[in-house]
Amino acid sequence: MGNDRITSLFNIQYPIIQAGMIWASGWKLASAVSNSGGLGIIGAGSMYPDILKEHIQKCQQSTQRPFAVNVPLLYPDIEKIMDIIVAHDVKIVFTSAGNPAKWTPFLKEKGIKVVHVVSSVKFAKKAEEIGVDAVVAEGFEAGGHNGREETTTFTLIPMLRKAVNIPVIAAGGIGNGQAILAAMVLGADAAQIGTRFVASHEASSHRSFKEKVVESQEGDTMLTLKELAPVRMMKNKFFEEIQGLYQKGTSKEELKTHLGRARAKRGMFEGDLDEGELEIGQISGLIDEILPARLIVKNLIKEFNKAKEEMLNYRLE
């Protein structure tokens, strides 16, 4: 599959990376993806330090293959999180939501591979200058927290390929093997996949949320809350309440108050489909069943190879 810049960087079999999603990416999902030849990622964003420690230990017991930890840089207890990562010999860290300038040198000094998630050429160039090993080019189709620029994945990949020399991992709107191939044709070295892995048996998110993802159709998600931090979520009662506040001309502070705490946990982990924040990507409209992670990886490879074969016979004369 594709070139080997990412597979050799991470020592994995396939250029398939499972995104570090809050309330979905625990040790079960990460180890299952790593055992299938991809790179599993534990999402530290929804974990207290002690919980992360437990997930890293269980992941190490469940796979002999490389896995990573995703750390949102705005995490309040980030020093503790980074100390746990170093103490437990995690080899790969994906950083997101913040400036990688402080933590990239810290991690690199410990021999850890660092990847930063970006939504623009400007931030990709900065991340390369700081010394990250690769960047994730995340288009605004992606679920959860997102770029203000609203640049789509297919626009972002070739722009980043042109702007940086380090490997580029495509993310946002990738849910099948055909999309992985398309991303690679545009210049990506690998694909990071989130939404498709939410609808897996091993994802730690609530069964009701997984079923909601499977039921969703095109147009069921929207990017909102740009004043606070842009986030793509499903349209539900909570989403409609936010839109109502916008129509009233609500201030940033009032929006923050209404959002409150633990909305994402309430929706995605506890299964409150009305009052919770249901973060998911646009590609959810294409997903129609909950599968084991191993089978998801197998299907992605099969679809990629079939699409590549079909394209070999196609020429513009």
C-alpha positions as CSV (number, residue, x, y, z in Angstrom):
1,M,0.0,0.0,0.0
2,G,1.5,3.4,-1.1
3,N,5.0,4.4,-0.2
4,D,6.8,3.3,3.0
5,R,7.6,6.7,4.7
6,I,5.1,6.2,7.4
7,T,5.2,2.4,7.7
8,S,9.0,2.6,8.3
9,L,8.7,5.7,10.6
10,F,6.4,3.9,12.9
11,N,7.4,0.3,12.1
12,I,3.9,-0.7,11.1
13,Q,2.6,-2.9,8.3
14,Y,0.0,-0.7,6.7
15,P,-0.2,3.2,6.4
16,I,-3.5,3.1,8.4
17,I,-3.7,5.1,11.6
18,Q,-6.7,5.0,14.0
19,A,-7.4,8.5,15.3
20,G,-7.1,9.3,19.0
21,M,-10.7,10.2,19.7
22,I,-12.1,11.2,23.1
23,W,-14.4,8.6,24.7
24,A,-13.8,6.1,21.9
25,S,-10.0,5.3,21.7
26,G,-9.1,3.2,24.7
27,W,-6.6,0.4,24.9
28,K,-9.0,-2.2,23.4
29,L,-9.4,-0.3,20.2
30,A,-5.7,0.8,20.0
31,S,-4.4,-2.7,20.6
32,A,-6.9,-4.2,18.1
33,V,-5.8,-1.8,15.3
34,S,-2.1,-2.3,16.1
35,N,-2.5,-6.1,16.1
36,S,-4.1,-5.8,12.6
37,G,-1.1,-4.0,11.2
38,G,-2.1,-0.4,11.5
39,L,-1.2,2.1,14.2
40,G,-3.6,2.2,17.2
41,I,-3.8,5.4,19.2
42,I,-5.0,5.9,22.8
43,G,-6.9,9.2,23.1
44,A,-5.7,10.9,26.3
45,G,-8.0,13.9,25.9
46,S,-10.8,12.2,27.9
47,M,-8.6,10.5,30.5
48,Y,-7.3,11.5,33.9
49,P,-3.5,10.8,34.3
50,D,-4.1,7.5,36.3
51,I,-6.7,6.3,33.7
52,L,-4.2,7.0,30.9
53,K,-1.5,5.0,32.8
54,E,-3.9,2.0,33.1
55,H,-4.7,2.2,29.4
56,I,-1.1,2.3,28.3
57,Q,-0.2,-0.7,30.5
58,K,-3.2,-2.7,29.2
59,C,-2.3,-1.8,25.6
60,Q,1.3,-3.0,26.2
61,Q,0.0,-6.3,27.6
62,S,-2.4,-6.7,24.6
63,T,0.0,-6.0,21.7
64,Q,3.7,-6.4,20.9
65,R,3.3,-3.9,18.1
66,P,3.7,-0.1,18.1
67,F,0.9,2.1,19.3
68,A,0.7,5.9,20.1
69,V,-1.0,8.3,22.5
70,N,-2.8,11.4,21.3
71,V,-2.4,14.4,23.6
72,P,-4.5,17.6,23.1
73,L,-2.0,20.3,24.1
74,L,-4.7,22.3,25.9
75,Y,-5.1,19.5,28.4
76,P,-5.0,21.0,32.0
77,D,-2.7,18.3,33.6
78,I,-0.4,18.0,30.6
79,E,2.8,17.8,32.6
80,K,1.5,14.7,34.4
81,I,0.3,13.2,31.1
82,M,3.7,13.7,29.4
83,D,5.6,12.2,32.5
84,I,3.4,9.1,32.3
85,I,4.1,8.7,28.5
86,V,7.9,9.0,29.1
87,A,7.8,6.7,32.3
88,H,5.9,4.0,30.4
89,D,8.1,4.1,27.3
90,V,5.5,5.1,24.8
91,K,7.3,5.4,21.5
92,I,4.9,7.6,19.4
93,V,2.9,10.7,20.4
94,F,0.4,12.6,18.3
95,T,-0.2,16.1,19.6
96,S,-3.2,18.3,18.7
97,A,-5.2,21.4,19.7
98,G,-2.4,23.7,20.7
99,N,1.2,24.9,20.0
100,P,3.7,22.0,19.7
101,A,6.7,24.3,20.4
102,K,7.1,23.4,24.0
103,W,6.5,19.7,24.1
104,T,8.0,18.5,20.7
105,P,11.7,19.1,21.9
106,F,10.9,17.5,25.3
107,L,9.5,14.3,23.6
108,K,12.2,14.2,20.9
109,E,14.9,14.3,23.5
110,K,13.4,11.1,25.0
111,G,13.6,9.4,21.6
112,I,9.8,9.6,21.0
113,K,8.4,10.1,17.5
114,V,6.1,13.2,17.4
115,V,3.3,13.9,15.0
116,H,1.2,17.1,15.1
117,V,-2.3,17.6,13.8
118,V,-2.8,20.7,11.6
119,S,-5.6,22.3,9.6
120,S,-3.6,24.8,7.6
121,V,-0.3,25.2,5.6
122,K,0.8,27.9,8.1
123,F,0.7,25.5,11.1
124,A,2.2,22.6,9.1
125,K,5.2,24.8,8.3
126,K,5.6,25.8,11.9
127,A,5.3,22.2,13.1
128,E,8.0,21.2,10.6
129,E,10.3,24.0,11.8
130,I,9.8,22.9,15.5
131,G,11.0,19.4,14.5
132,V,7.9,17.1,14.4
133,D,8.4,13.8,12.4
134,A,5.1,14.1,10.5
135,V,1.9,16.1,10.3
136,V,-1.7,15.1,10.1
137,A,-3.6,17.2,7.5
138,E,-7.1,17.3,9.0
139,G,-9.8,18.7,6.7
140,F,-13.0,20.1,8.1
141,E,-15.0,17.0,7.2
142,A,-13.4,15.5,10.4
143,G,-15.4,14.9,13.6
144,G,-14.7,16.7,16.8
145,H,-12.5,19.7,17.2
146,N,-11.5,21.2,13.9
147,G,-9.8,24.0,12.1
148,R,-11.4,27.5,11.8
149,E,-10.3,27.7,8.1
150,E,-12.8,25.1,6.9
151,T,-10.3,23.8,4.4
152,T,-11.4,20.4,3.0
153,T,-9.1,17.3,3.2
154,F,-8.8,17.1,-0.6
155,T,-7.7,20.8,-0.8
156,L,-5.4,20.6,2.3
157,I,-3.4,17.4,1.3
158,P,-1.8,18.8,-2.0
159,M,-1.2,22.2,-0.3
160,L,0.7,20.5,2.6
161,R,2.6,18.2,0.2
162,K,3.9,21.2,-1.6
163,A,4.7,23.2,1.6
164,V,6.5,20.6,3.8
165,N,9.1,17.8,3.3
166,I,8.1,15.6,6.2
167,P,5.4,12.9,5.8
168,V,1.8,14.0,5.5
169,I,-1.0,11.9,7.0
170,A,-4.5,12.6,5.6
171,A,-7.5,12.9,8.0
172,G,-11.1,13.9,7.7
173,G,-13.7,12.2,5.5
174,I,-11.7,8.9,5.1
175,G,-13.9,5.9,5.8
176,N,-13.0,3.3,3.1
177,G,-10.0,2.1,1.1
178,Q,-11.0,4.1,-2.0
179,A,-10.5,7.3,0.1
180,I,-7.1,6.1,1.3
181,L,-6.0,5.7,-2.3
182,A,-7.4,9.1,-3.3
183,A,-5.6,10.7,-0.4
184,M,-2.3,9.1,-1.5
185,V,-2.8,10.1,-5.1
186,L,-3.0,13.7,-3.8
187,G,0.2,13.4,-1.9
188,A,-0.5,11.8,1.5
189,D,1.8,9.1,2.9
190,A,-0.9,7.5,5.1
191,A,-4.5,8.0,6.3
192,Q,-5.8,8.6,9.8
193,I,-9.3,7.3,10.3
194,G,-11.6,8.2,13.2
195,T,-15.3,7.9,12.5
196,R,-15.1,4.4,10.9
197,F,-13.4,3.1,14.1
198,V,-16.0,4.7,16.4
199,A,-18.4,2.2,14.8
200,S,-16.3,-0.7,16.0
201,H,-16.9,-3.3,18.7
202,E,-13.7,-2.2,20.6
203,A,-14.4,1.5,20.7
204,S,-15.1,2.6,24.3
205,S,-18.0,4.8,23.3
206,H,-21.6,4.0,24.2
207,R,-23.5,1.4,22.1
208,S,-26.3,3.9,21.6
209,F,-23.9,6.5,20.1
210,K,-22.4,3.8,17.8
211,E,-25.9,2.9,16.6
212,K,-26.6,6.6,16.0
213,V,-23.4,6.9,13.9
214,V,-24.6,3.9,11.8
215,E,-28.1,5.4,11.4
216,S,-26.8,8.9,10.4
217,Q,-27.2,10.2,6.8
218,E,-25.4,12.8,4.7
219,G,-25.9,16.3,6.2
220,D,-26.5,15.0,9.8
221,T,-23.3,16.7,11.1
222,M,-22.3,20.4,11.3
223,L,-19.4,22.5,12.4
224,T,-20.4,24.9,15.1
225,L,-19.1,26.8,18.2
226,K,-16.4,28.6,16.2
227,E,-16.2,31.4,18.8
228,L,-15.0,28.8,21.4
229,A,-13.3,26.0,19.5
230,P,-14.9,24.8,16.2
231,V,-16.4,21.3,16.6
232,R,-18.2,19.0,14.2
233,M,-21.1,17.3,15.9
234,M,-24.4,15.5,15.1
235,K,-27.6,17.5,14.9
236,N,-29.6,16.6,18.1
237,K,-31.5,18.5,20.8
238,F,-28.3,19.9,22.3
239,F,-27.1,21.1,18.8
240,E,-30.5,22.7,18.1
241,E,-30.3,24.6,21.5
242,I,-26.9,26.0,20.4
243,Q,-28.4,27.2,17.1
244,G,-31.2,28.8,19.1
245,L,-28.7,30.7,21.2
246,Y,-27.0,31.9,18.0
247,Q,-30.2,33.3,16.7
248,K,-30.7,35.3,19.9
249,G,-27.2,36.8,19.5
250,T,-25.8,35.1,22.6
251,S,-22.4,36.1,23.8
252,K,-19.3,33.9,23.9
253,E,-19.6,33.7,27.7
254,E,-23.3,32.6,27.6
255,L,-22.4,30.0,25.0
256,K,-19.7,28.7,27.3
257,T,-22.1,28.5,30.2
258,H,-24.7,26.6,28.2
259,L,-22.1,24.2,26.9
260,G,-21.1,23.5,30.5
261,R,-18.9,20.6,31.4
262,A,-18.7,16.9,30.3
263,R,-21.2,17.3,27.4
264,A,-19.1,15.1,25.2
265,K,-18.8,12.4,27.9
266,R,-22.6,12.6,28.4
267,G,-23.3,12.0,24.8
268,M,-20.5,9.7,23.5
269,F,-19.6,7.7,26.6
270,E,-22.9,7.7,28.6
271,G,-25.2,7.5,25.6
272,D,-27.4,10.6,26.2
273,L,-28.3,11.2,22.6
274,D,-30.4,14.3,23.4
275,E,-28.4,16.4,25.9
276,G,-24.9,15.1,25.0
277,E,-22.4,16.4,22.4
278,L,-22.1,13.8,19.7
279,E,-18.8,14.5,17.9
280,I,-18.5,12.6,14.6
281,G,-17.3,13.2,11.0
282,Q,-19.2,13.7,7.8
283,I,-18.2,10.2,6.6
284,S,-20.7,8.8,9.2
285,G,-23.3,9.0,6.5
286,L,-21.4,6.2,4.6
287,I,-21.1,3.8,7.6
288,D,-23.8,1.2,7.9
289,E,-22.6,-1.4,10.4
290,I,-20.6,-1.8,13.7
291,L,-17.7,-4.2,13.0
292,P,-14.6,-5.6,14.8
293,A,-11.6,-3.3,14.3
294,R,-9.7,-6.2,12.7
295,L,-12.4,-6.5,10.0
296,I,-12.4,-2.8,9.4
297,V,-8.7,-2.8,8.7
298,K,-9.1,-5.9,6.5
299,N,-11.9,-4.2,4.5
300,L,-9.9,-1.0,4.1
301,I,-7.0,-3.0,2.6
302,K,-9.2,-5.0,0.3
303,E,-11.0,-1.8,-0.9
304,F,-7.7,0.0,-1.4
305,N,-6.2,-2.8,-3.5
306,K,-9.4,-3.2,-5.6
307,A,-9.6,0.5,-6.3
308,K,-5.9,0.7,-7.2
309,E,-6.3,-2.2,-9.6
310,E,-9.3,-0.6,-11.3
311,M,-7.5,2.7,-11.7
312,L,-4.5,1.0,-13.4
313,N,-6.6,0.3,-16.5
314,Y,-8.0,3.8,-16.6
315,R,-6.2,6.3,-18.9
316,L,-7.1,9.7,-20.4
317,E,-6.0,9.5,-24.0
